[in-house]
Amino acid sequence: MTGTVGRVVQRIDTLVILGAGGDLTSRLLLPGLASYLGSSRGSELLLIGVDRAAVTDAAWRDTVRSAFDAEPSALAKKVAAKSRYLQGDVTNADDLKRVLNAAPGRVALYFALPPAITMIACTALSTMPLPAGITLALEKPFGTDLKTAQALNRLLQSTLPEDQLFRVDHFLGKSTVLNLLGLRFANRVFEPLFSAENVERVEIVFDETLALEGRAGYYDKAGALTDMIQSHLLLVLALTAMEPPSSLSADDLRGSMAQVLRATRSWKKNGNSSHRARYAAGTVDGRSLPAYEHEAGVDPARKTETLAEVTLAIDNWRWAGVPFVLRSGKALGEARQDVRVIFKPVPHLPLGLTGVPGPSSLTISMKPATLDLDIVINGQGDPFTLERVPLHSDFGEGELNAYGEVLAELLECNTTLSVRGDVAEQCWRIITPILEAWKADRVKLDSYPAGTAEQIDW
Ligand code: BG6
């Protein structure tokens, strides 16, 4: 986001990854870092990996190099060659002090760790003097419910100012999600139409063909509602529905996001305007999958959903009465990942035009990066018969991948793409009545065969 307000004036000198041995580090963080280092924004830094296991610097550098392999720029090679590994237990204050002493200049501590461990490590950090300008970067999920998110915020905010806290959500780094800003606020043709007067319904969908992928340890306690809707999709909703910010500064952008999230609630007040389901045995892309409850590491008694759908309302002048339907599911036959704005019918169709083929709609696809405006015209064939015509455009990919974009912002000390503390809490507040309704079994747990491309008939 080089277009953020002002030039880069400060940079992180040392990036410390706590949880360096974890899957997140090798699968997402290091490739994201390679994307940043290979880009026009890349700048040299010292990379330090920290974890409990005894690993030599040489072995750690091999891990870094192989994760950097997809984008092996000269700068990435240099950073890999100089990177260091420290053995340490992040829940231990002495170990954390040792790590901080080994980190020169302005430091970012990246917690690539589960929320409970992050909480213990942050508690230990709050008891010690911290180097000037240090930034703490925290992975999602931020807490495990509203209470734990509030407690973590209290702890962090008593330790450091908000502009030294970076709550990571890689959806805010997706160029296709950021496209919502230009599309809405740099075009007169769309923005005036984004309101209850013109919009019938908004759908924000992230359906995946991916299944559990061996992540039962985390996912079985989270489920689709927490894993995808609480974090990612509510942020996409905020960018879709917020008022125009006057700038993309951290204060302005996040202020607009927070304002619309504060006005957002479950469509039915008791949380019952939601659906949940989990996949039964089936086939996805030629791969046979067992039923979710038979996947390794899953406890069927938890009733974890692999598909969640919620309908939300936004109580403000612009959106009153417009349902926002958010859905995300795993092991589906088709990966539909988009924001779809479905417009209302025209107030009056001139008599003589026949055959209305449904409403017009605007679809901003997150993957692949495309834009489709489906409009209704006549004149093809019988000039008095209406037909739907798609106007289609492919966006180019962003220069950086999503983690690269978020890391670039973190390393340039810019918090525009960090989830502000109150925003994280609002996201939990919005789904709390739904979580409660599910816990009390007020919403039945449906089932769908893995690989289904059909819309589930709730
Ligand atoms: C992660 C979720 O945050 O986002 C995963 O934990 C999900 O379950 C992933 O698959 C989707 O994002 P992307 O960018 O990898 O498609």
Residues whose N, C-alpha, C, O or C-beta is under 5 A from the ligand:
A	BS01	BG6	D227
